[in-house]
Amino acid sequence: MLLKATEQCFNTLEKAEMLLLLLKRFPESVVQHGVSKSDTIL
């Protein structure tokens, strides 16, 4: 659910915060979502 909310967010800062929260709460998701999502933010 948090991942879907992150994908639909238009505010870059808010998107970055939500992504960091996702990766902090679910470290195993770094392999699946970490690199692609961080590239999106940059």
Secondary structure, DSSP 8 states (H G I E B T S, - for coil): -HHHHHHH---HHHHHHHHHHHHHH-GGGIIIIIHHHHHHH-
